[in-house]
Amino acid sequence: MSANRIVRTPVYLLRVYLLAAVLGGSALLIHSPSAALTQSPVDGFDPDTASADANSASITSAPRADFSGDPTRGLPPLQVQFADESTGNPTGWAWYFGDEDFSGPWTQVPPASDWWPARHSHTSVALPDGSIVLMGGSGAGGYRNDVWRSTDQGVTWTQMTASASWTPRRNHSSVALSDGSIVLMGGDYLSNLFNDVWRSTDQGATWTQLTASAPWAERSNHTSVALPDGGIVLIGGYDGGSRLSDVWRLGTMIMRL
């Protein structure tokens, strides 16, 4: 067997996927030793034209993901050194090798201590830096507005704030944007429902209210997602008397520089 090939049932050539979570969008790149790098714009965002919709600022430097690896061939086990060559100030990276099937077993993360009080109906997000942020919820101590962050996949936690600026609540929703900020929406406290929107740019330590009353009805038990272009979509929920089936979209939240 030639020493310049990676053997993997029967032959494996290094093929790497790089997903760059960047300001103003994400880009998926496929790198193969026998082919040039190609870039696929996400949801119509074209880095070459760098056009912006009416809700976003003008783009002067579109992020462009790129990388190199050495060596690209060899016998297993093969250690490869990757070098980031991205431009446009990306804020996060994720690597995919094309053979993930997510079929492994679930294992409980052994906590080093009981860091935060037991609760339910909270939310949590994963930030581009790989950390996890947990917010609010309800437990034996009542409704909560504390925020906790883990940088080691949930083993240890640091309290970012014991009392965030938003009212203690549960059944809210939250999303993490590609610029590293967190947006929290709605929820309930006792019989009170909310339609306020809050944002944190420092991993949940401090919060700024974006609006006290969004145009969508006060609600809880809704869901929300962050889009690659920096927009947010809020879906359904419960308004205290009826289940909801409406969908609302907030235009691009991220300032693209």
N, C-alpha and C positions, 0 to 999 in steps of 0.2 A: 504494500500500500504506500502511495507516495506521501512524503512528509509534508507536502504543501496543501493537503486537503484535510478537512475536519470530518472524521468518520462519525456518522450518526444515522444508522439504519436506512440505507447503507452509507450514504455520503451526505454530509451537512456542510453547506456553505453559509458563512456568517451573514445573517440578514437581520437588520435592526430597524425598529420603528421608533422614532423620536416624536413625542407629542410635546410641543412647547406651549405652555400656558403663558400667554404674553399679554401685554397691554394692548387692548383693542382686538383680540381674537386669538385663536389657536391655529396651529398649522401642523399637519401630519406629514411626516417625511418618511420615505422608504429608502434605505441605503443598502445596496447590494454591490459587492466588489466588481461585478461584471456590468453594472449599469450606473448611469449618472444619477445624482440625486434629483428627485422630483418633488414638487410641492403642490399640495392640494388646498386651495383656499376653502374656508369654512363658511357655509351659508351665504355665499355670494360675496364675501369679503375678498377682494383681489389686492394683494400687496403691491402688484405692479402699478395699478391705477390709483390705489390708496384713496378710494372715494369714501365719503362719509355720509350717513343719512342726516336728515334734518335735525335730529336730536343729539348729534355728536359734534365735537369740535373738529376743526380741520386737522388732517393727519399730515405731518411733515416728515415722519420717519417711520414707515411701516415695519413692524418686526418681521424678520426672516430667519427661520430656523435652519441650522446647518451644523454638521459635526463631522469628525473624522475618527477612524479607529485603526489601531495598529497592534498586533498583526490582524489581517483579515482571513488568513488561512493557517491551518496547523492541525496537529493531532490533539484529540481531547485527552485530559481537560485542558482547555486553552484559556489563558488569561489575556484579555484585551484591554488596552488603555484607550479610553475615549477622550477626545478633546472637543470642548464646545467651541464652535465657530459662529454662533448665532450673532446677528446684528439687530439693532433696534431695541435694545434694552429689555429682553424677556425677563419675566419675574418668576418663572417656575418651569420645571422640566419633568417629563415622565418618560421612561424607557420601556419599550415593548419589543420582545424578541420574536414575535410571530407564532409562538407555540404555547401561549397561555390558554388553558381551558378551564381554569378556576374550579377544578373538580376535587381539589384537596379537601381534607376534613377540617371542620371547624374545631378550634382549640380555644379554651378559655384563657384569657390573658391573666396571669397570676398577679393580682394587685399587690404592690408593696405595702399598702395601708388602705384603710377606708378613707379615701381622700375627700370625696364629696358625699353629702347625705343622700341616702336612697331616695329615689324620686321616680315619677312617671310623667308622661305628656310634655317632656322637655324637647329641645331640638339640639342637634349637633351638626357641625360642618367640618370639612377637611379643607385646610388652606393650601395655597400653592407651595408653601414651604414644607408641607408634609405634616404639620401639626393638626391636632383636633381641638375644636372649641365647643364646649357644652354650655347651654344657656337655659336658665329658668326651669319651669316645671312645677310639680306639686308633690309633696310627701308628708311625712308625719309632722313636720314643722310648718306646714301650710304652703301657701304659694310662694314661689321664689323668683328672685331676679339676680341671682349670683351667676358668675361666669367663670368657667374653669378651662384650662388649656393643658394639653399633653403633647410633648414633643418626642415621645418614645412609644407611639402606637398604643397608648392607653395604660401603660404600666404605672407611671407616676403622673401626678397632676399638680398644677400651680393655680391658685385662685387669682384670677385677673382682677376681679372686683367682687366684694361681698354684697354690693347693692348698686346695680346698674341704674342709669338715669330713667329707664323705662319701668312702668308699674309692674310689680310681681305678677306673673301670669303663667298659664299653661296653654297647651293646644294652639300655640302660635306656629309660625313657619319662619325659616331662615335660610339664606343662601350665602355662599362664598363666591365672590367675583374674582376674576383673574388678576386684578390688581392687589389682591390680598385683603380687601375690605369685606365686611360682613354686613348684610342687611337683614333686619328682623321685622316681621309684619304681623299685626293682628294678635288674636288670642283672646283669652278670657280670664277674669278674676271674679270668683263667686258668680253673681248674676250679671256682671258687667262684661260687655263685649267691646273689642277694640278694632279700629281700622287705622291705627297710627303706623308709621314707618320710621325705623331707626337705623343708623349706620355707624359702624365702628371701623376705624382705619388702623387700630393698634392692637389687633388680636383680641378685642373684646374688653380692653381695660377701660376705655371711655367711649361714650356714645353721643351722637348728635341726632336730634329729631329732624327728619326730612319733612314730615308732615304730621299734624295732629289728627287729620281727618282726610284720608284718601277718598277718591270718588267711589270706590267700592264699599258696599255695606259692611258694617261692623260684623265680625265673624270669628269663629274658631274652627279647629279641625280641618282647615284648608291645607292645600299643598302649594309649594312654589318651587320654581326651577330657575337657574341662571342660564342664559343663552351665551353662545360663544361671542356674540357681538357686544356683550355687556348688558343686555336687556334682561328683564325679569318678567316671568309669567306667573300669575297667581290664579289658582283653580279651585272652584267649589268651596265647600265648607258648610257651616251650620250657623244660622243667624239667631238662634235661640228659639225659633218656632218652626223653621223649615230647612230642609236640605237645599243647598244651592248648587246650581249647575252653570254658573257664569264663569267667564274667563277674562282676565284683565292683564294687559301688558304695559310695563313701564319701559320707555325707550332707554337707549344706551345710557348707563350710569357712569361709564369710565371715560375720563378725559384722555384722549389720545394725543400724544405729543410727538 
